[in-house]
Amino acid sequence: MQNVPTRTVFDVITDFLADEPTPNELLNYHLPDDLQARVDVLVEKNGEGQLTFDEQQELFDFIRADEMMGLLKAKTKLRLRKQDS
């Protein structure tokens, strides 16, 4: 049986960025519902101390991706403000 590659948060975000979104599309970006649901499950399990090592790594990837997107959105907002002035 062949392993099917798992879609990671980084796959989804890099696919989005590769499509060259407009600044507004970037500012309005959020994870697809299935990945957001996965984050919610991981956060809940983490709160209960029930995460496996692999799930801890997966949650860490979501956190890193969220931090990166937050920084990208902040820089985009600054760039737009400078263009408007």
Phi, psi and omega in degrees: 000133182269139177285135176271128180300140179270137177282119181262166177299325180290326175300313183295314182291318180292326174298316178299312182291327179294337177279006178052066180294153174290163177305320180292321176298320178296314181295331181267001184294140170214159181299148172301153185305321182293322178287323177296321177297320178297317177302314181301317178297314181296319179296318179297313179297323179296318179298333179266002181068031187250011183282138171282171178300314180298321178292325175299317179295320178297315179297320178299321177298317178298318180296314179298317180296319179296318178297317180297314180294324177298317178294317178298318178294319179297316179294324177295317178299317179298317180297320179293320178297319179296323179292327182282342182274000000 
